[in-house]
Amino acid sequence: MRIITTVATLHLHLNQLRKQGKSIGFSPTMGALHAGHSSLINEAKARKDYSVCSIFVNPTQFNQASDLQNYPRTLSDDVALLESLDNDLLFLPTVRSIYPATLKSIPDYDFGSLTQVLEGVYRPGHFTGVIQVMYRLLYLVQPNHLYMGLKDYQQQAIVRQLIEYAGLPTQLIPCPTVREEDGLAMSSRNKRLDAQQRNKAPLIYQVLQHAKAQTPHAIPTDIQTQAKHRLESEGFKVDYFEIVDSKTLLPITQFSDQSALACVAAWLGDVRLIDNLFLQ
C-alpha cells in the first residue's frame, strides 16, 4: 500500500492512474478503523476500483473541543488493517493541506432541511464542517466512486446533495451499516464505552427493531414516545428518536407510501451513539 501525505504527490499519482484508464474509489475516514470501514474498502475492491482511503480528523466538524481531543487516533493499527485489506493508497493530509491559507471560500450551497434537522439541531456547525471537508477531499481526490456507510445516514444524504450541487463526476455508493453480533452499529466511538456501557449499548438497535415491528400499524409519534421512554429507563440520555421521510429527513405523522426511517442519537455517559433503520 502506498502512503501519500502531500496534495502534489496525490495529484501526480492519481493522474497517472487515470491516464491508464483506472477507476478511482474513495473511502474518507477519520481513522480508528473497524469492520465498517473495511466493508467500504472491500466494496471498492469488488468493483475493481483503485482503492483510496483517507484518514483525516477534521477539526471543523467537532462542535465540542473535548470531543475532538478525545477522538481515538490509532494510525499504526489503521495502516495494518488497510494493508491486510489490500487497500491501494492511504492519503494522510495535514490540516494545512486541506485548509491552506490560499484557499478561497467554499461555495455556500443551500441544503434546506437536510442540515437543519436531527444532528443539525443537536450539533450546531457540525454539517458546515462536514461539507467543508468533503468538498475539499472530493476536489483533491476526484474519485469515480465515493463509498460511505449508511450508519451516518444524514451525512451521506448531505454529501449526495453536495455532489449534485457541485456538479462532480462522482457516484456515491452507500454501504450497509456493519454491526457487532449483538446488533450495536460499529463506530470508532464504541472504543470509549466501558464494559457496563458496552453491554447496554445494543439496546439502541433492539429499540429500532421494535419500532420496525410496529410499522405500519402504530402511529409514528407513539412509537417515538415508547422508544425514548425505554432508552431513558435504561440510563440513556436521548437527544432524539425520530421517524422521518428518508428523502427529506422531515418527521412523518403517519405511514404511507414514502420510505420511513427511524433515526436515534443517545448518550451513554460521555459517549454519543447514533443509529438508524429503515422501517418500510
HELIX and SHEET records of a PDB file:
HELIX    1   1 VAL A    7  LYS A   19  1                                  13    
HELIX    2   2 ALA A   35  ALA A   46  1                                  12    
HELIX    3   3 PRO A   59  GLN A   61  5                                   3    
HELIX    4   4 ALA A   65  ASN A   70  1                                   6    
HELIX    5   5 LEU A   75  SER A   84  1                                  10    
HELIX    6   6 VAL A   95  ILE A   98  1                                   4    
HELIX    7   7 GLY A  112  THR A  115  5                                   4    
HELIX    8   8 GLU A  119  TYR A  122  1                                   4    
HELIX    9   9 HIS A  126  VAL A  141  1                                  16    
HELIX   10  10 LEU A  150  ASP A  152  5                                   3    
HELIX   11  11 TYR A  153  ALA A  166  1                                  14    
HELIX   12  12 SER A  188  ARG A  192  5                                   5    
HELIX   13  13 ALA A  195  LYS A  200  1                                   6    
HELIX   14  14 LEU A  203  GLN A  214  1                                  12    
HELIX   15  15 PRO A  220  SER A  233  1                                  14    
SHEET    1   A 6 ARG A   2  ILE A   4  0                                        
SHEET    2   A 6 LEU A  89  PHE A  91  1                                        
SHEET    3   A 6 TYR A  50  ILE A  55  1                                        
SHEET    4   A 6 ILE A  24  THR A  29  1                                        
SHEET    5   A 6 HIS A 145  GLY A 149  1                                        
SHEET    6   A 6 GLN A 171  CYS A 175  1                                        
SHEET    1   B 3 LYS A 237  ASP A 245  0                                        
SHEET    2   B 3 ALA A 260  LEU A 268 -1                                        
SHEET    3   B 3 VAL A 271  PHE A 278 -1                                        
END                                                                             
